Each structure stands twice: as C-alpha cells, then as structure tokens.
Amino acid sequence: MARRGGFPGGIPGNMNNLMKQAQRMQRQMEESRKALEEKEFTATSGGGAVEVVFTGGKLMKSITIDPEAVDPEDAEMLQDMILTAVNDALGQVDAAQEQLMGGMPGMGF
C-alpha cells in the first residue's frame, strides 16, 4: 500500500521551485529597497525659498533656506514653508516605496 501524507525523500519539485522563486523575489526586493534608500527626493516651497533633500530611507540630507525668506517679524511663515517642503519630500518617498512594493500589504519599511 502507498503511504499517505508527508513527502518521503524531501520537498516535491513544485514546492522546491516555489521556494526558489520566493527566495529570488526576496533578493530582488532587498536590492530594490537598497536602491531606493540611496535615491534622493527633493522638495521646495515658498517659490523655492526652502528646499529639502531626503533619502529614500527618510533621512534628511540637506535643507536650504534663502536668506530673504528669513524675516524675524514672520518666523511662522518660514516654519510653514519648511513643514510644507518636508512633508512633500516624505510624501515622495512614501509614494516610491508603495510603487516598489506594488501595494503589497505588510511590505512597508
């Protein structure tokens, strides 16, 4: 009589192929993630008065503020321009991450 259950002699061919495909996909995702972390995302606000640069890993690399945007009488305006630029750059990073993951749930960074 034939044995039922289990896989005598190891993983069957189809399952082995699936495992290899999953490992290949995992390597590709890791390579894509590393490439994204090295990419830079730039955003400006206030007509270019404030510029921020973030990496795909959400680290701020630089912030540039036009000296003419610094008005001691209106610090709130400068703060708003900085927030707008930062949020825009981070939104770009999030969009790139989502595109990379293809909208797969649980695959975020």
N, C-alpha and C positions, 0 to 999 in steps of 0.2 A: 504494500500500500504506500501511496505517496504521502510524504509529510506535509502537514498544513501549517501555515504560519511561519513567520521568520524568513530569513533569507540565508539559507545554508551557503557557505562559501563567500559571503560578503554582500556588498551592495550590488543590486542588479544594474545592468548597463544604463538604463534610462535614468535611474536615480543618480548614478555616478556622473552622467552628463549634466544633470541639473545642478549638482554640487559644483562642478567645474564652471558652469555658466554663472552661478551665484558668486563664486569667488572672483571671476573675471569682472563681473559688474561691480563688485565691492572695490576692486583695484581701480577701475575706471572712475568710480565716484570719488575715491580718495584723491586721485590725480586731479580731477576737476575741482575738488574742494581746495586743494593746494594752489591751483592756478587762480582761482577766484580770490583767495587770500592775498595773492601778490598783485592783483589788479587794483587800480586806483579809481576812485569815484570823486568827482569834483562838483561842487555846487556853489552858486553865488546868490546873493540877494542885494537889495538896495541898488540895483543897476550896476552891480559889480563892486560895490563898496566893501563887501565882505565876501571872501572866498574861503572855503574849507575843502580839504582833501582828506578822504578816508580810504583805508584799505578795505578789501573785501572781508577782512576779519574784524571790521568795525573799530579799527584803531585810527584815531585822528593823526594824520601825518603833519598837517600844517593848517594854519589859519592866517589869512592875510586881511588886514583892515586898512583901508585907505585912510590916511591921516585926516582928510577932510570930513570923514564920517564921524570923527571924534568931536562931539560937541558937549562940553561939560554941562551945558544947560539942558541937554536932552539925551541923557545916558540911556533912557528907556528905549529910544529909537534904535540905538546901536545894539542893545540887548535883543530886541526883536529881530533885527537883521541877522544876528549870529544864530539865534534859535531857528529861524527860517532856513538858513543855509545848512545847518547841522541836520535838521530833520529831513531836508530834501536829500542830502547825501546818504543818510542812513536808509531812506526810502529806496534809493537806487540800489544800495547793497541788498536790501531785503528782496527787491524785485529780481535781481540777478541770482540770488540764492534760490528763490522759488522757481525760476526758469531752469536752473541747473538740476533741481530735484524733480522737475516735471510735476510739481504739485503733489508729490507722494507724501501722505501724512506720516509724521514721525521721523522724517528725514531731515529736519531742520538742524541748524547749527547751534 
